[in-house]
Amino acid sequence: MSLATLLEPLQRPLLTVLDTPVSWTEVLGFGSGALCVWLVARQHVANWPVGIANNLFFVLLFAQAGLYADAGLQIVFITLAVYGWWTWTHGGGPGSDTLPVRRTTSAEWAWLLTAGVVGTLGLTLLLDRATDSTVPFWDALTTALSLTATYGQCRKRLESWWLWIAADVVYVPLYAHKGLYLTSLLYVGFMTLCAIGLRGWTRDLTGARRPAVETAETTEATA
C-alpha cells in the first residue's frame, strides 16, 4: 500500500465552508494548531509534540494548495520544535530545568532582521522562478516571519509574540485568497491567542524581575 493511498482519507471533504470543501487535513490542522498556541501561551512543554503533529497536517494541506514555501516551512518547524522542546526542558541553566522568559537582545534583533530580509528576497525569487506559486512574495514573507517567531518562541523571547502577530495579519487574507477559509479563521484565532500569550509572558517577565529589584534594594539599604 502506497503512502498516497494511506493519506487519501485525510484529503476527503468533511464539510463545506462558503461553497468550498474542507478536508480532514484542514480540520485536524485547525484543532491541533489552536491547541498548540494555547499551550505555548501557558508555557506548557506539551506544545512541542502537539505542534509537530500540526506541522505534519499542514505539510499535506499547503502542498495541495500550492503554498510550497509554507509546506517546506513545516519541515523546518519540526526541526525547530525538537530544538525548542529540548531548550524548554534543559535551557534554564545550572540548577534549573525551566527556561525563563526574556527580552530579545539588540544583537538577536540585528541578525533576525538580516535573516528575515535575506530569506524573504531569496524565497521570493525561488518561488517565482521554480514553482507555479501565484503569491511568491507573500508566501516568502510569512515563511520568514514564522521562522524568526519560532526561534524566539524556542528561546522564550517575549517579542516572538509580536512576530507571530505580524505573520498572522498576512496569513489571514493569504489563506482566504487560496480558498483555505477554515485555516484563515484559525489564524484569526491565533492572533487572539498570541495577544493572550503576550500578556501572560509579560506578566511572568515582570514578576521575575520584581524579586530581583527588591533584593537589590534590600542589599543597598543594608550596605
Secondary structure by P-SEA (a helix, b strand, c coil): cccccccccccccccccccccccaaaaaaaaaaaaaaaaaaacccaaaaaaaaaaaaaaaaaaaacaaaaaaaaaaaaaaaaaaaaaaaccccccccbbbbbcccaaaaaaaaaaaaaaaaaaaaaaacccccccaaaaaaaaaaaaaaaaaaaacccaaaaaaaaaaaaaaaaaaaacaaaaaaaaaaaaaaaaaaaaaaaaaaaaaaaaaaaaaaaaaaac
